Amino acid sequence: MADFFAWRFILFAIIFAALLYVQFYLAHRQWRKLKGRQSSEIDVGYVRMEDYLAQSFRRKVKEWLKLPVTSSNDTGKTILKGSETIRVTTRADFGAGEQCDDILIVEGDFACGPMSVFGREILVKGSAKVGPGSQLQSLAVEGNLTFDSDVKVARWLDAGRELTIGSNCLIGARVTSKNIIRLGAGAQAESFFAPQVATLEWDGTFKADPALQDAKLPEITFTDDLTASEDSLKAAGFDLKKLIQLGPDSWLYKGDLRTATAIRLKSKLVVKGDCEFSEGSIVDADVRADGTLDIGPNSWCRGNLVGGRDINLGANSRFSGVIHADGSVQMGRGTRGFKEDGLIVVYAGEILRVERDVAIKGKLAAGGRVIVESVEAAQARAATKRA
């Protein structure tokens, strides 16, 4: 009888194991196929390359050019790829209001007049100029790229050299350049990435104000014995009862914080509320605010800034760390973002608004849109805030 029950248990265990394996069979089969080599479905380069989409398109073009030529003439050739037509030409100069639904590969320069419509991707080996009101799918240019006003791009945009985007241009996804991106008022995209990204009126410099560098400000460094610096902390606007030590060089402030004067913060700080630094402050350490983080005009932030809601950078601010807000980010007129040993990133979970004369070295990105604010829009927003 004992042997009978033992065999029943063993049989039950085998059936249970088989049923369990069936649930993971497909994943196991795929793992066996991919073992020892990289999956074709996952391109790890995607997370490392800002211009991934443009580079992917360039790789596809190389493969398409190996296909049989359908027709040719003195200016180029045509290749059929399934139901798609690929036009290869030495140069392209479209007039006003023209329309093209072919994939274009231009060996030289490209130009189009106002209100032109291009329904497929374009690769230009030379430079390109796009007339006002035109519409494109995607565009990769090896040389300089210039957009007039009100151009719309459904997907991505990439330039090998200088990229100039006119006023009120709308780009659906990423914008990248290996040189510089210049942005007109009202320009929008998911993100802008380049060694230099600048808006109108930028003077071409990233230098910090010498007066700000040499400013003699009250230094705020939190220590185990807060009472030793009680007077200076109170004068700066801190309530000692709200300060709690989190680590050797990081502190928590329980409540809203608004500094009473310009200070130099040298300790990491987490604020459980809104945080506002006075004009001319220097923030050497990382700061996180659960609410809104306001940086006064003419301030300099060397640490990373994180906001649970919004982050507002006052006019003529300087920063060299990462800026990340779950809500929106406002970059005031004259703001500069740069560091000596790499590129910086500004990210807003909702909207990132950039005013005139703003320049960074790196990336502007948003979960919603990155918008270059016009003078009128900036003034209207400031008036609403004052009211």
KAVEN-V17267 format. One record per residue. N is the residue number from 1. RES is the residue in one small letter. OMEGA is omega in degrees with one decimal (* if undefined). Layout:
n->N res->RES omega->OMEGA
n->N res->RES omega->OMEGA
This chain:
n->1 res->m omega->179.8
n->2 res->a omega->179.2
n->3 res->d omega->-179.6
n->4 res->f omega->179.6
n->5 res->f omega->178.3
n->6 res->a omega->179.2
n->7 res->w omega->177.7
n->8 res->r omega->178.7
n->9 res->f omega->179.8
n->10 res->i omega->179.1
n->11 res->l omega->177.6
n->12 res->f omega->-179.4
n->13 res->a omega->-179.9
n->14 res->i omega->-179.9
n->15 res->i omega->179.2
n->16 res->f omega->179.1
n->17 res->a omega->180.0
n->18 res->a omega->178.3
n->19 res->l omega->178.4
n->20 res->l omega->-178.8
n->21 res->y omega->-179.7
n->22 res->v omega->-179.1
n->23 res->q omega->-177.3
n->24 res->f omega->-173.5
n->25 res->y omega->-176.7
n->26 res->l omega->178.7
n->27 res->a omega->179.5
n->28 res->h omega->178.8
n->29 res->r omega->179.2
n->30 res->q omega->178.8
n->31 res->w omega->179.2
n->32 res->r omega->178.6
n->33 res->k omega->-172.9
n->34 res->l omega->-175.5
n->35 res->k omega->178.6
n->36 res->g omega->177.2
n->37 res->r omega->-175.8
n->38 res->q omega->178.5
n->39 res->s omega->177.8
n->40 res->s omega->-179.2
n->41 res->e omega->-176.3
n->42 res->i omega->177.3
n->43 res->d omega->-176.1
n->44 res->v omega->177.5
n->45 res->g omega->-176.4
n->46 res->y omega->-176.2
n->47 res->v omega->-177.5
n->48 res->r omega->-172.6
n->49 res->m omega->177.7
n->50 res->e omega->-178.5
n->51 res->d omega->-176.5
n->52 res->y omega->-176.0
n->53 res->l omega->178.8
n->54 res->a omega->179.8
n->55 res->q omega->176.4
n->56 res->s omega->178.0
n->57 res->f omega->179.2
n->58 res->r omega->178.1
n->59 res->r omega->178.0
n->60 res->k omega->179.7
n->61 res->v omega->179.0
n->62 res->k omega->178.4
n->63 res->e omega->-179.7
n->64 res->w omega->-178.5
n->65 res->l omega->176.8
n->66 res->k omega->-179.9
n->67 res->l omega->180.0
n->68 res->p omega->178.1
n->69 res->v omega->179.8
n->70 res->t omega->177.8
n->71 res->s omega->-179.8
n->72 res->s omega->174.6
n->73 res->n omega->-175.7
n->74 res->d omega->-175.2
n->75 res->t omega->-179.7
n->76 res->g omega->-177.5
n->77 res->k omega->-179.9
n->78 res->t omega->178.9
n->79 res->i omega->176.2
n->80 res->l omega->177.2
n->81 res->k omega->-173.9
n->82 res->g omega->178.6
n->83 res->s omega->-176.9
n->84 res->e omega->176.8
n->85 res->t omega->177.9
n->86 res->i omega->178.9
n->87 res->r omega->177.7
n->88 res->v omega->-175.6
n->89 res->t omega->-178.4
n->90 res->t omega->174.8
n->91 res->r omega->-178.3
n->92 res->a omega->179.3
n->93 res->d omega->-176.9
n->94 res->f omega->177.7
n->95 res->g omega->-179.1
n->96 res->a omega->173.3
n->97 res->g omega->-179.8
n->98 res->e omega->-177.5
n->99 res->q omega->-179.9
n->100 res->c omega->179.2
n->101 res->d omega->178.1
n->102 res->d omega->169.2
n->103 res->i omega->-176.3
n->104 res->l omega->172.1
n->105 res->i omega->-173.8
n->106 res->v omega->-178.1
n->107 res->e omega->-180.0
n->108 res->g omega->-178.7
n->109 res->d omega->179.8
n->110 res->f omega->175.3
n->111 res->a omega->174.6
n->112 res->c omega->179.6
n->113 res->g omega->-177.8
n->114 res->p omega->170.7
n->115 res->m omega->175.3
n->116 res->s omega->-177.2
n->117 res->v omega->179.0
n->118 res->f omega->-172.9
n->119 res->g omega->-179.6
n->120 res->r omega->-176.0
n->121 res->e omega->179.3
n->122 res->i omega->172.8
n->123 res->l omega->-178.0
n->124 res->v omega->-180.0
n->125 res->k omega->177.9
n->126 res->g omega->177.1
n->127 res->s omega->-175.7
n->128 res->a omega->173.5
n->129 res->k omega->-176.8
n->130 res->v omega->-176.1
n->131 res->g omega->-176.0
n->132 res->p omega->176.1
n->133 res->g omega->-179.5
n->134 res->s omega->180.0
n->135 res->q omega->-178.7
n->136 res->l omega->174.8
n->137 res->q omega->177.5
n->138 res->s omega->-175.3
n->139 res->l omega->173.9
n->140 res->a omega->-175.6
n->141 res->v omega->179.5
n->142 res->e omega->-178.7
n->143 res->g omega->178.3
n->144 res->n omega->178.4
n->145 res->l omega->-179.1
n->146 res->t omega->174.3
n->147 res->f omega->168.3
n->148 res->d omega->-175.0
n->149 res->s omega->170.4
n->150 res->d omega->175.3
n->151 res->v omega->178.8
n->152 res->k omega->176.9
n->153 res->v omega->-174.9
n->154 res->a omega->-175.2
n->155 res->r omega->-170.1
n->156 res->w omega->-177.7
n->157 res->l omega->-177.8
n->158 res->d omega->178.4
n->159 res->a omega->178.3
n->160 res->g omega->179.9
n->161 res->r omega->-175.3
n->162 res->e omega->-180.0
n->163 res->l omega->179.5
n->164 res->t omega->-178.1
n->165 res->i omega->-176.8
n->166 res->g omega->-176.2
n->167 res->s omega->174.3
n->168 res->n omega->174.2
n->169 res->c omega->-177.3
n->170 res->l omega->177.8
n->171 res->i omega->-172.6
n->172 res->g omega->-174.5
n->173 res->a omega->-173.1
n->174 res->r omega->172.4
n->175 res->v omega->-177.6
n->176 res->t omega->176.2
n->177 res->s omega->177.2
n->178 res->k omega->-177.1
n->179 res->n omega->-177.8
n->180 res->i omega->173.1
n->181 res->i omega->175.7
n->182 res->r omega->-172.1
n->183 res->l omega->175.6
n->184 res->g omega->-179.0
n->185 res->a omega->178.6
n->186 res->g omega->177.4
n->187 res->a omega->-177.8
n->188 res->q omega->174.0
n->189 res->a omega->174.1
n->190 res->e omega->178.0
n->191 res->s omega->174.7
n->192 res->f omega->-179.8
n->193 res->f omega->178.4
n->194 res->a omega->172.7
n->195 res->p omega->174.9
n->196 res->q omega->174.8
n->197 res->v omega->-173.3
n->198 res->a omega->175.5
n->199 res->t omega->-176.7
n->200 res->l omega->176.1
n->201 res->e omega->175.7
n->202 res->w omega->-176.7
n->203 res->d omega->176.9
n->204 res->g omega->-177.3
n->205 res->t omega->174.3
n->206 res->f omega->-174.5
n->207 res->k omega->176.1
n->208 res->a omega->178.9
n->209 res->d omega->179.8
n->210 res->p omega->179.6
n->211 res->a omega->178.5
n->212 res->l omega->179.3
n->213 res->q omega->-175.0
n->214 res->d omega->-175.9
n->215 res->a omega->176.8
n->216 res->k omega->-175.9
n->217 res->l omega->173.9
n->218 res->p omega->-179.6
n->219 res->e omega->179.3
n->220 res->i omega->175.9
n->221 res->t omega->-178.2
n->222 res->f omega->179.5
n->223 res->t omega->179.2
n->224 res->d omega->-179.9
n->225 res->d omega->-178.2
n->226 res->l omega->-177.9
n->227 res->t omega->-179.8
n->228 res->a omega->179.2
n->229 res->s omega->-175.5
n->230 res->e omega->-176.2
n->231 res->d omega->-178.3
n->232 res->s omega->178.5
n->233 res->l omega->178.0
n->234 res->k omega->179.6
n->235 res->a omega->179.8
n->236 res->a omega->177.9
n->237 res->g omega->-179.8
n->238 res->f omega->172.4
n->239 res->d omega->-174.5
n->240 res->l omega->-178.9
n->241 res->k omega->-178.0
n->242 res->k omega->-178.0
n->243 res->l omega->178.5
n->244 res->i omega->-179.4
n->245 res->q omega->177.2
n->246 res->l omega->-178.1
n->247 res->g omega->-178.2
n->248 res->p omega->-177.7
n->249 res->d omega->179.5
n->250 res->s omega->-173.8
n->251 res->w omega->178.7
n->252 res->l omega->176.0
n->253 res->y omega->-174.2
n->254 res->k omega->178.9
n->255 res->g omega->177.4
n->256 res->d omega->178.8
n->257 res->l omega->173.9
n->258 res->r omega->-177.6
n->259 res->t omega->-176.6
n->260 res->a omega->-178.7
n->261 res->t omega->176.1
n->262 res->a omega->-178.8
n->263 res->i omega->171.5
n->264 res->r omega->-177.8
n->265 res->l omega->-176.4
n->266 res->k omega->178.1
n->267 res->s omega->177.5
n->268 res->k omega->-173.0
n->269 res->l omega->172.2
n->270 res->v omega->-177.1
n->271 res->v omega->179.8
n->272 res->k omega->-178.5
n->273 res->g omega->175.5
n->274 res->d omega->-179.8
n->275 res->c omega->-178.7
n->276 res->e omega->176.6
n->277 res->f omega->-177.7
n->278 res->s omega->178.7
n->279 res->e omega->177.0
n->280 res->g omega->-179.7
n->281 res->s omega->173.9
n->282 res->i omega->-178.7
n->283 res->v omega->-176.7
n->284 res->d omega->-175.0
n->285 res->a omega->178.7
n->286 res->d omega->177.4
n->287 res->v omega->173.0
n->288 res->r omega->174.7
n->289 res->a omega->177.5
n->290 res->d omega->177.5
n->291 res->g omega->179.5
n->292 res->t omega->179.3
n->293 res->l omega->-180.0
n->294 res->d omega->175.7
n->295 res->i omega->-177.2
n->296 res->g omega->178.3
n->297 res->p omega->175.7
n->298 res->n omega->178.1
n->299 res->s omega->-178.2
n->300 res->w omega->-178.2
n->301 res->c omega->178.6
n->302 res->r omega->179.0
n->303 res->g omega->176.5
n->304 res->n omega->179.8
n->305 res->l omega->-179.8
n->306 res->v omega->179.8
n->307 res->g omega->175.6
n->308 res->g omega->173.2
n->309 res->r omega->-174.0
n->310 res->d omega->171.2
n->311 res->i omega->179.4
n->312 res->n omega->177.1
n->313 res->l omega->-178.8
n->314 res->g omega->-178.2
n->315 res->a omega->176.1
n->316 res->n omega->175.9
n->317 res->s omega->174.6
n->318 res->r omega->176.2
n->319 res->f omega->-178.2
n->320 res->s omega->177.2
n->321 res->g omega->176.3
n->322 res->v omega->173.7
n->323 res->i omega->-177.4
n->324 res->h omega->177.7
n->325 res->a omega->175.5
n->326 res->d omega->177.4
n->327 res->g omega->-177.8
n->328 res->s omega->175.2
n->329 res->v omega->175.2
n->330 res->q omega->178.5
n->331 res->m omega->-175.1
n->332 res->g omega->-178.3
n->333 res->r omega->178.2
n->334 res->g omega->-179.5
n->335 res->t omega->177.0
n->336 res->r omega->175.6
n->337 res->g omega->-177.2
n->338 res->f omega->168.8
n->339 res->k omega->-171.2
n->340 res->e omega->-170.8
n->341 res->d omega->178.7
n->342 res->g omega->-179.2
n->343 res->l omega->-179.2
n->344 res->i omega->-179.3
n->345 res->v omega->171.5
n->346 res->v omega->-177.8
n->347 res->y omega->174.3
n->348 res->a omega->178.8
n->349 res->g omega->179.8
n->350 res->e omega->-176.3
n->351 res->i omega->173.4
n->352 res->l omega->-179.1
n->353 res->r omega->-176.8
n->354 res->v omega->-178.9
n->355 res->e omega->-179.9
n->356 res->r omega->174.3
n->357 res->d omega->175.0
n->358 res->v omega->179.1
n->359 res->a omega->176.0
n->360 res->i omega->170.7
n->361 res->k omega->-178.8
n->362 res->g omega->-167.8
n->363 res->k omega->168.9
n->364 res->l omega->-176.7
n->365 res->a omega->-179.8
n->366 res->a omega->173.4
n->367 res->g omega->174.1
n->368 res->g omega->179.8
n->369 res->r omega->166.6
n->370 res->v omega->-174.2
n->371 res->i omega->172.7
n->372 res->v omega->-172.8
n->373 res->e omega->176.4
n->374 res->s omega->178.5
n->375 res->v omega->-178.3
n->376 res->e omega->-179.5
n->377 res->a omega->178.8
n->378 res->a omega->178.8
n->379 res->q omega->179.8
n->380 res->a omega->179.4
n->381 res->r omega->179.0
n->382 res->a omega->178.7
n->383 res->a omega->178.2
n->384 res->t omega->179.9
n->385 res->k omega->179.3
n->386 res->r omega->-178.9
n->387 res->a omega->*
